[in-house]
Amino acid sequence: MRRNFLFLVIIAAVAAAADSPTVPAELTLAKALDIALANSTALREAQARLDQASGRYVQARSTLMPQVDIGLRQNYQTVNLIGIGIPIPSEVGKVGPFGSMDARIFISQDLLNFANRRSRESFRSKEDTSRLLVDNARELVSLDVVSTYLQALRAKASRDTLAAQTKLAAELYQLTRDRVNQGAAAELDANRAMQQVNALEQQRQEAEQNFIAAKLTLANIMKAQITSEFDVADTSAYGEALPPDRDTAVKLALSARADYRAAESNVKAAELQVRSVKATRLPSVTATFDDGQSGNSPVHNMNTYKVQGAVNFPVFTGGRTRGEIDEAQAALRQARIILDQDRSQVEADVLTAISGVEWALKELDTSAGNVKLSRQEVEFARARFAQGVTDNTEVVNAQDRLARADDANIRARYLLGVARANLARATGAAEKTYHK
C-alpha cells in the first residue's frame, strides 16, 4: 500500500512538471514576464474572484429582466369537500377520483423597483473593482519577476567579476613565483599570493552557487519547470528612466494605480448599496401574466389566462430595513477609510521610489569612479612589484580594494534597477515598462 501511494505521488509530480512551461536557454526579461503572467497562481486567483463578481452582477441584473417559466401538471385525485370548508348534505363529502391537468407559461416583470436597480449598479461597480484587482495582480507579478531577474543578474555579475579577479590573482601568483625562482622575491610573497588566489576562488564558488539559487527562485516565481539550466543577460531589467517630478508622479500614480482605482470603485459600490437598501422603503410595481390549457386531461381542456398588476408598499419590517441601512453605511465608511489609506500609501510609495532612484544614481556614479581608481591602483602596484621597488603586499591589498569596489558597483547597479522597478510599480506602470 505504501509503495502504491509513493508511486502515485511520483506520477502526479511528473505530470505537474510536464504541464509547467519550459525555460529557454537564453531567458530575456520579456519572456520571463510572458511565462509568469500566463502561469501565476496569484493572477489566477484574482481572475477567479473576477469571475465570481461577474456572476453576482449577472444575478443582480436578472432581477430587472422578464422572468419566464413553464409549468406542467397532471393530477389524478380525490377531494374531501367538507375538509376544505365546503358543506354538503352528505356525511362523506368525498369527490372523485377525477383528473386535473394544467399546462401554461408564466411571465413576470418588475415595472418599478428602485432597490433592484441600485443593487445592479452596485454589483457592476464591484465587478469593476475585481477587474482592477486583476490588473493590480499583474503589476505585482511583474514587479516580483523584475526584482528576481535583477537578483539573478547581480549574482551572475558577482560570479563573473570574481572569476576575473581570481584570474588576476593567479597571474600575480605566477609573477611572484617567477621572481622567487629568480631570487628576487621571498617565498612569503608567493605564499601570500596563493592565499589570495584561494580566497577569491572560494568566493567565486559561493557566487556560482548564489547564481544557481537565484535562477531556481526565478523559475519558481514564473511557475515554470524548476531548473537552473538557463542564462540571464537582459540588461533592460536595470531600466533607463530618470526620476520624474514628484507632483507629476503622484498625480500619474493616482490615475493609473489599479489598486487605488479599485478602492475608488469599491467606494462607489458601497454608495450604491446604501441607496439600494434605502430604496427598499419605496413602493414597487410588478406585472404578471400566465396563459395555458386547463382541464381534466391533456385531451379534455380549454385555454385560460390571467393578467395581474401588483403594487407593494412596505409599511413595517420590524427594524430589518433600518439595520440593513446601518450595515451598508458602515461598509461605506470603511471603504472610504481604506481609500484614504491607499491614497497615503500611493504617495508614500511614489516619493520613496523617487528618492531611491536618486540615491542609487549617486551610489552608482560614486562606485564607478571608485572602480576606476582601484584598477589604476592595481596596475601601479603590479608595476612597482615587477620593478622590485616593493613586495607584493601592495598588490594584494590593491586587489582586495578592487574586489570591494567591484562588489559595491554591482550592488549599486542592482539597487538602481530595483528602485526603478519600484518606481514603475508605484506609478502603476510596471507591466507596461518591462513587458515589451
C-alpha positions as CSV (number, residue, x, y, z in Angstrom):
1,M,0.0,0.0,0.0
2,R,2.8,2.4,0.9
3,R,4.6,1.6,-2.3
4,N,1.5,2.3,-4.4
5,F,1.0,5.6,-2.6
6,L,4.6,6.7,-3.3
7,F,4.2,5.6,-6.9
8,L,1.0,7.8,-7.3
9,V,2.8,10.8,-5.7
10,I,5.7,10.4,-8.2
11,I,3.3,10.1,-11.1
12,A,1.4,13.2,-10.0
13,A,4.7,15.2,-9.6
14,V,5.9,14.1,-13.1
15,A,2.5,15.1,-14.6
16,A,2.6,18.5,-12.9
17,A,6.2,19.1,-14.1
18,A,5.1,18.2,-17.7
19,D,2.4,20.8,-17.6
20,S,4.9,23.5,-16.5
21,P,6.3,25.6,-19.3
22,T,10.0,25.2,-20.2
23,V,12.5,27.9,-19.7
24,P,14.5,28.9,-22.8
25,A,18.3,28.6,-22.7
26,E,18.6,32.4,-23.0
27,L,15.9,33.9,-20.8
28,T,15.0,37.6,-21.6
29,L,13.0,39.7,-19.1
30,A,10.1,39.9,-21.6
31,K,10.0,36.1,-21.9
32,A,10.1,35.7,-18.1
33,L,7.2,38.1,-17.8
34,D,5.3,36.2,-20.5
35,I,5.7,32.9,-18.7
36,A,4.9,34.4,-15.2
37,L,1.8,36.3,-16.3
38,A,0.5,33.2,-18.1
39,N,1.0,30.9,-15.1
40,S,0.9,32.9,-11.9
41,T,-1.3,31.4,-9.2
42,A,-1.9,34.9,-7.7
43,L,-3.2,36.1,-11.1
44,R,-5.4,33.0,-11.5
45,E,-6.9,33.6,-8.0
46,A,-7.6,37.3,-8.9
47,Q,-9.3,36.1,-12.2
48,A,-11.4,33.6,-10.2
49,R,-12.6,36.4,-7.9
50,L,-13.4,38.5,-11.0
51,D,-15.5,35.6,-12.4
52,Q,-17.3,35.4,-9.1
53,A,-18.1,39.1,-9.2
54,S,-19.2,38.9,-12.8
55,G,-21.6,36.0,-11.8
56,R,-23.0,38.1,-9.0
57,Y,-23.6,41.1,-11.3
58,V,-25.4,38.8,-13.8
59,Q,-27.6,37.6,-11.0
60,A,-28.4,41.2,-9.9
61,R,-29.1,42.2,-13.4
62,S,-31.5,39.3,-14.0
63,T,-34.0,40.7,-11.5
64,L,-34.7,43.6,-13.9
65,M,-35.3,41.2,-16.8
66,P,-38.6,39.4,-17.6
67,Q,-38.9,36.1,-15.8
68,V,-40.4,33.3,-17.9
69,D,-41.4,29.9,-16.6
70,I,-43.3,26.9,-18.0
71,G,-45.4,24.7,-15.7
72,L,-46.9,21.3,-16.5
73,R,-49.2,19.4,-14.1
74,Q,-51.4,16.3,-14.3
75,N,-53.2,15.0,-11.2
76,Y,-55.4,12.0,-10.5
77,Q,-57.0,12.6,-7.1
78,T,-59.9,12.6,-4.7
79,V,-61.0,15.6,-2.5
80,N,-62.9,15.8,0.7
81,L,-65.1,18.9,0.2
82,I,-66.0,19.1,3.9
83,G,-62.3,19.1,4.7
84,I,-61.7,22.2,2.6
85,G,-64.8,24.1,4.0
86,I,-67.5,23.3,1.5
87,P,-70.6,22.0,3.4
88,I,-72.6,19.4,1.5
89,P,-75.6,17.3,2.6
90,S,-73.6,14.2,2.6
91,E,-71.7,12.7,5.5
92,V,-68.9,11.5,3.3
93,G,-68.2,14.6,1.2
94,K,-65.7,12.8,-0.9
95,V,-65.5,13.7,-4.6
96,G,-63.5,11.7,-7.2
97,P,-61.4,10.2,-8.2
98,F,-61.1,12.7,-11.1
99,G,-58.3,14.0,-13.4
100,S,-56.9,17.5,-13.2
101,M,-54.3,19.0,-15.6
102,D,-52.7,22.4,-16.2
103,A,-50.0,23.5,-18.7
104,R,-49.1,27.1,-19.0
105,I,-46.4,29.8,-19.4
106,F,-45.8,32.3,-16.6
107,I,-44.3,35.8,-17.3
108,S,-43.4,38.3,-14.6
109,Q,-41.7,41.7,-14.8
110,D,-40.7,44.3,-12.3
111,L,-42.0,47.6,-13.8
112,L,-40.7,49.8,-11.0
113,N,-38.2,48.6,-8.4
114,F,-35.6,51.2,-7.4
115,A,-33.9,48.8,-4.9
116,N,-33.1,46.3,-7.6
117,R,-31.8,48.9,-10.0
118,R,-29.4,50.3,-7.4
119,S,-28.3,46.9,-6.4
120,R,-27.5,46.0,-10.0
121,E,-25.4,49.2,-10.3
122,S,-23.6,48.3,-7.0
123,F,-22.7,44.8,-8.3
124,R,-21.4,46.3,-11.5
125,S,-19.1,48.6,-9.6
126,K,-17.9,45.5,-7.6
127,E,-17.2,43.7,-10.8
128,D,-15.2,46.8,-11.9
129,T,-13.3,46.6,-8.6
130,S,-12.4,42.9,-9.2
131,R,-11.3,43.6,-12.7
132,L,-9.0,46.4,-11.5
133,L,-7.6,44.0,-8.9
134,V,-6.7,41.6,-11.7
135,D,-4.7,44.4,-13.2
136,N,-3.1,45.1,-9.9
137,A,-2.2,41.4,-9.6
138,R,-0.4,41.7,-13.0
139,E,1.5,44.7,-11.7
140,L,2.6,42.8,-8.6
141,V,3.7,39.7,-10.6
142,S,5.6,42.0,-13.0
143,L,7.4,43.6,-10.1
144,D,8.2,40.3,-8.5
145,V,9.7,38.9,-11.7
146,V,11.7,42.0,-12.5
147,S,13.2,42.1,-8.9
148,T,14.1,38.4,-9.1
149,Y,15.6,38.8,-12.5
150,L,17.7,41.6,-11.2
151,Q,18.8,39.4,-8.4
152,A,19.9,36.8,-10.9
153,L,21.8,39.4,-12.9
154,R,23.5,40.6,-9.8
155,A,24.5,37.1,-8.8
156,K,25.9,36.5,-12.4
157,A,27.8,39.8,-12.3
158,S,29.3,38.9,-9.0
159,R,30.4,35.4,-10.3
160,D,31.9,36.9,-13.4
161,T,33.8,39.6,-11.5
162,L,35.2,37.2,-9.0
163,A,36.3,34.9,-11.8
164,A,38.2,37.8,-13.4
165,Q,39.7,38.7,-10.0
166,T,40.7,35.1,-9.4
167,K,42.5,35.1,-12.8
168,L,44.2,38.4,-11.9
169,A,45.3,36.9,-8.6
170,A,46.6,33.8,-10.4
171,E,48.7,36.0,-12.7
172,L,50.1,37.8,-9.7
173,Y,51.0,34.4,-8.1
174,Q,52.7,33.3,-11.3
175,L,54.6,36.6,-11.4
176,T,55.6,36.2,-7.8
177,R,56.7,32.5,-8.3
178,D,58.9,33.6,-11.2
179,R,60.5,36.3,-9.1
180,V,61.0,33.7,-6.2
181,N,62.7,31.3,-8.7
182,Q,64.9,34.2,-9.8
183,G,65.8,35.0,-6.2
184,A,64.2,38.5,-6.4
185,A,61.4,37.7,-4.0
186,A,60.8,35.8,-0.9
187,E,58.8,32.6,-0.6
188,L,56.5,34.6,1.8
189,D,55.4,36.6,-1.2
190,A,54.4,33.5,-3.1
191,N,52.6,32.2,-0.1
192,R,50.7,35.5,0.3
193,A,49.7,35.5,-3.4
194,M,48.5,31.9,-3.3
195,Q,46.3,32.7,-0.3
196,Q,44.7,35.5,-2.3
197,V,44.0,33.0,-5.2
198,N,42.4,30.5,-2.9
199,A,40.3,33.1,-1.1
200,L,39.0,34.5,-4.4
201,E,38.3,31.1,-5.8
202,Q,36.3,30.3,-2.7
203,Q,34.3,33.4,-3.1
204,R,33.8,32.6,-6.8
205,Q,32.4,29.2,-6.0
206,E,30.0,30.7,-3.5
207,A,28.9,33.3,-6.1
208,E,28.3,30.4,-8.6
209,Q,26.0,28.7,-6.1
210,N,24.2,32.0,-5.4
211,F,23.6,32.4,-9.2
212,I,22.1,28.9,-9.4
213,A,19.9,29.6,-6.4
214,A,18.7,32.9,-8.0
215,K,17.8,31.2,-11.2
216,L,15.9,28.5,-9.3
217,T,14.0,31.2,-7.5
218,L,13.2,32.9,-10.8
219,A,11.9,29.7,-12.3
220,N,9.7,29.1,-9.3
221,I,8.2,32.6,-9.5
222,M,7.5,32.1,-13.1
223,K,5.8,28.8,-12.3
224,A,7.9,27.1,-14.9
225,Q,9.9,23.9,-14.8
226,I,12.3,24.2,-11.9
227,T,15.7,24.3,-13.4
228,S,18.8,26.4,-13.4
229,E,19.9,25.3,-16.9
230,F,19.4,28.8,-18.5
231,D,21.1,32.1,-18.6
232,V,20.0,35.7,-17.9
233,A,21.6,38.5,-19.8
234,D,18.9,41.1,-20.5
235,T,20.3,44.3,-19.0
236,S,17.0,46.2,-19.9
237,A,15.9,45.0,-16.4
238,Y,18.1,47.7,-14.9
239,G,16.0,50.4,-16.6
240,E,17.0,53.7,-18.0
241,A,14.4,56.3,-16.9
242,L,15.3,59.2,-14.7
243,P,13.0,60.0,-11.8
244,P,10.1,62.3,-12.8
245,D,8.8,65.4,-11.0
246,R,7.3,64.4,-7.7
247,D,3.9,66.1,-8.1
248,T,3.6,64.8,-11.6
249,A,4.4,61.2,-10.5
250,V,1.9,61.3,-7.7
251,K,-0.9,62.5,-10.0
252,L,0.0,59.9,-12.5
253,A,0.0,57.2,-9.8
254,L,-3.4,58.2,-8.5
255,S,-4.9,58.0,-12.0
256,A,-3.1,54.8,-13.1
257,R,-2.6,52.6,-10.0
258,A,-5.1,49.7,-10.3
259,D,-5.3,49.1,-6.5
260,Y,-6.2,52.8,-5.9
261,R,-8.7,52.8,-8.7
262,A,-10.2,49.6,-7.3
263,A,-10.6,51.3,-3.9
264,E,-12.4,54.1,-5.6
265,S,-14.7,51.7,-7.4
266,N,-15.3,49.9,-4.1
267,V,-16.4,53.2,-2.5
268,K,-18.8,53.8,-5.4
269,A,-20.2,50.3,-5.0
270,A,-20.8,50.9,-1.3
271,E,-22.6,54.2,-2.0
272,L,-24.9,52.5,-4.5
273,Q,-25.5,49.7,-2.0
274,V,-26.7,52.3,0.6
275,R,-29.0,53.8,-2.0
276,S,-30.3,50.3,-2.9
277,V,-31.1,49.5,0.7
278,K,-32.8,52.8,1.3
279,A,-34.9,52.2,-1.9
280,T,-36.5,49.1,-0.3
281,R,-38.7,51.6,1.6
282,L,-40.2,52.7,-1.8
283,P,-43.2,51.1,-3.5
284,S,-42.5,48.5,-6.2
285,V,-44.7,47.7,-9.2
286,T,-44.9,44.2,-10.7
287,A,-46.8,42.8,-13.6
288,T,-47.5,39.1,-14.1
289,F,-49.2,37.1,-16.9
290,D,-49.9,33.4,-17.5
291,D,-51.6,31.6,-20.3
292,G,-52.2,27.9,-20.9
293,Q,-54.5,24.9,-21.0
294,S,-56.6,23.7,-18.0
295,G,-58.8,20.6,-17.8
296,N,-59.0,17.1,-16.6
297,S,-56.6,15.6,-19.1
298,P,-54.3,16.6,-22.0
299,V,-57.2,15.9,-24.5
300,H,-60.0,17.4,-22.5
301,N,-59.1,21.0,-21.6
302,M,-59.6,24.7,-22.5
303,N,-57.5,27.8,-22.7
304,T,-57.3,30.0,-19.6
305,Y,-55.2,33.1,-18.8
306,K,-54.6,35.7,-16.1
307,V,-53.2,39.2,-16.2
308,Q,-52.2,40.9,-13.0
309,G,-50.6,44.1,-11.8
310,A,-49.4,44.5,-8.2
311,V,-48.1,47.4,-6.1
312,N,-46.2,46.6,-3.0
313,F,-46.0,49.3,-0.2
314,P,-43.5,48.3,2.6
315,V,-45.1,49.5,5.9
316,F,-43.3,47.8,8.7
317,T,-40.3,45.4,8.6
318,G,-39.6,45.1,12.3
319,G,-36.4,47.1,12.0
320,R,-34.9,45.0,9.3
321,T,-34.6,47.8,6.8
322,R,-33.1,50.2,9.4
323,G,-30.5,47.5,10.3
324,E,-29.6,46.9,6.6
325,I,-29.1,50.7,6.1
326,D,-26.8,50.9,9.2
327,E,-24.8,48.0,7.9
328,A,-24.5,49.5,4.4
329,Q,-23.5,52.9,5.7
330,A,-20.8,51.3,8.0
331,A,-19.4,49.4,5.0
332,L,-19.3,52.7,3.1
333,R,-17.4,54.4,5.9
334,Q,-15.0,51.5,5.9
335,A,-14.5,51.8,2.1
336,R,-13.8,55.5,2.4
337,I,-11.2,54.9,5.2
338,I,-9.4,52.3,3.0
339,L,-9.4,54.7,0.1
340,D,-7.8,57.4,2.3
341,Q,-5.2,54.9,3.5
342,D,-4.5,53.8,-0.1
343,R,-4.0,57.4,-1.2
344,S,-1.5,58.0,1.5
345,Q,0.2,54.7,0.6
346,V,0.4,55.6,-3.1
347,E,2.0,59.0,-2.2
348,A,4.5,57.3,0.1
349,D,5.3,54.6,-2.5
350,V,6.0,57.2,-5.2
351,L,8.1,59.5,-3.1
352,T,10.1,56.7,-1.6
353,A,10.7,55.2,-5.0
354,I,11.9,58.5,-6.5
355,S,14.2,59.1,-3.5
356,G,15.5,55.5,-4.0
357,V,16.3,56.2,-7.7
358,E,18.1,59.5,-6.9
359,W,20.2,57.9,-4.2
360,A,21.0,54.8,-6.3
361,L,22.1,57.0,-9.2
362,K,24.6,58.8,-6.9
363,E,25.8,55.5,-5.5
364,L,26.4,54.1,-8.9
365,D,28.3,57.1,-10.0
366,T,30.5,57.1,-6.9
367,S,31.1,53.3,-7.1
368,A,32.0,53.5,-10.8
369,G,34.6,56.2,-10.0
370,N,36.0,54.1,-7.2
371,V,36.3,51.0,-9.5
372,K,38.3,53.1,-12.0
373,L,40.6,54.3,-9.2
374,S,41.0,50.8,-7.8
375,R,42.0,49.4,-11.2
376,Q,44.6,52.1,-11.6
377,E,46.0,51.3,-8.1
378,V,46.3,47.6,-9.1
379,E,48.2,48.5,-12.2
380,F,50.6,50.8,-10.3
381,A,51.2,48.3,-7.6
382,R,51.9,45.5,-10.1
383,A,54.4,47.8,-11.9
384,R,56.2,48.6,-8.6
385,F,56.4,44.9,-7.7
386,A,57.6,44.0,-11.2
387,Q,60.3,46.6,-10.8
388,G,61.3,45.3,-7.4
389,V,60.5,48.5,-5.7
390,T,58.3,46.7,-3.1
391,D,57.0,43.2,-2.3
392,N,53.6,42.0,-3.4
393,T,51.7,43.2,-0.3
394,E,50.8,46.4,-2.1
395,V,49.4,44.4,-5.0
396,V,47.4,42.0,-2.8
397,N,45.9,44.9,-0.8
398,A,45.1,46.8,-4.1
399,Q,43.3,43.7,-5.4
400,D,41.3,43.5,-2.2
401,R,40.2,47.1,-2.6
402,L,39.3,46.4,-6.3
403,A,37.2,43.4,-5.2
404,R,35.3,45.6,-2.7
405,A,34.9,48.3,-5.3
406,D,33.6,45.9,-7.9
407,D,31.1,44.4,-5.4
408,A,29.9,47.9,-4.4
409,N,29.4,48.8,-8.1
410,I,27.4,45.6,-8.7
411,R,25.3,46.3,-5.6
412,A,24.7,49.9,-6.7
413,R,23.6,48.9,-10.2
414,Y,21.3,46.2,-8.7
415,L,19.8,48.7,-6.2
416,L,19.2,51.2,-9.0
417,G,17.4,48.6,-11.0
418,V,15.2,47.7,-8.0
419,A,14.5,51.4,-7.3
420,R,13.4,51.9,-10.9
421,A,11.2,48.8,-10.8
422,N,9.6,50.1,-7.5
423,L,9.0,53.5,-9.2
424,A,7.3,51.8,-12.1
425,R,5.1,49.8,-9.7
426,A,4.4,52.9,-7.6
427,T,3.1,54.8,-10.7
428,G,1.1,51.8,-11.9
429,A,3.3,51.1,-15.0
430,A,5.4,48.0,-14.1
431,E,4.0,45.7,-16.7
432,K,3.9,48.5,-19.3
433,T,7.5,49.4,-18.6
434,Y,9.1,46.0,-18.7
435,H,6.7,43.8,-20.7
436,K,7.7,44.9,-24.2
